[in-house]
Amino acid sequence: MKRLAMFFVIVFVFFSYFSLTYASERSEAIGQFRKAAREAKSQCKELQNKSSQMSKELTDMVKDMRGKGGSCNNSYSWKIDNLSKDFYRLAPKFSKANTLFHRVLNALSWPITDAAFERGIRNYERATEYASPLFTNYNKSIEKSQETIEVYKYCIRNQKPATPIPPHGWRFPTESNQHVYADFNGDNLNDDAWVLIRGNGDDREQKMFVFFKQPNNSYRVISARVINNADSCNLIELVKPGRYDSPYGEGELRLKNHAINVTCKYSHYILYWDNSQNKFNTFFRFEMHKQLKLLIETLKRD
């Protein structure tokens, strides 16, 4: 009888130890799965947000590129647009993966039965199988985006600027003092001002042309002023933004952008772009007939 009782005691102790060990091991396994599921869920949510942000940034970049035009922008805008669509498609997939890992956490919530534990493991395997390719695709898209943008920037840096082409019948001068460049209209692009020549000898004509640089690297040509041959305008220079007075009591000129200073034999004036009138205006600093008029008035007073 004592031996039988001892046998039952040993059996009870064995099964109790086995049950406690099993429960402990299962509890540890559940904790590990829950931790892994929480981390994966958090990462899916983070990459969902990053994918949406990347898609928006690349879409805005494409709009800007297509607005500017040019060979580099035209060549790479569609490539970057495709990358934007890749990130756009990834975002809802990461959202679905986030939901799958959330189901794993629900299945592994306490108290946990053996059936719930097995269901949680199956859900975790399905979620992992679904999410793993997404992480790989995201990393590949990031690498491809960085490479494409770097190549695009290299193209822009090494893109040859367009060369201004004179209007039909006009030619560039040989003198270096007949050309200046700066931003004359305030669009943050450097423009070119030239005194162009047409004809020869007595038929020789001079005219100021300004080539406004466009975002697509082309030029818009504006005829600024006809220059009288007799006036012998031999120098054009830049005028910095600022305030300039007229010696003839005609007020002052306030420049927001660079302008063109023209020095001639019988006149000296500033050509400046007026955005409100969409044309060049003239502000005289010296003009022979006005100077003579002032001199005559002075002599009369004396």
HELIX and SHEET records of a PDB file:
HELIX    1   1 LYS A    2  LYS A   68  1                                  67    
HELIX    2   2 SER A   71  ALA A  107  1                                  37    
HELIX    3   3 ASP A  114  ARG A  157  1                                  44    
HELIX    4   4 SER A  176  GLN A  178  5                                   3    
HELIX    5   5 GLY A  201  ASP A  203  5                                   3    
HELIX    6   6 ASN A  229  ASP A  231  5                                   3    
HELIX    7   7 MET A  288  ARG A  301  1                                  14    
SHEET    1   A 4 HIS A 179  ALA A 182  0                                        
SHEET    2   A 4 ASP A 191  ARG A 198 -1                                        
SHEET    3   A 4 GLU A 205  LYS A 213 -1                                        
SHEET    4   A 4 TYR A 219  ILE A 227 -1                                        
SHEET    1   B 4 LEU A 235  VAL A 239  0                                        
SHEET    2   B 4 ALA A 259  THR A 263 -1                                        
SHEET    3   B 4 SER A 267  ASP A 274 -1                                        
SHEET    4   B 4 LYS A 279  GLU A 287 -1                                        
SHEET    1   C 2 GLY A 242  ASP A 245  0                                        
SHEET    2   C 2 GLU A 252  LEU A 255 -1                                        
END                                                                             
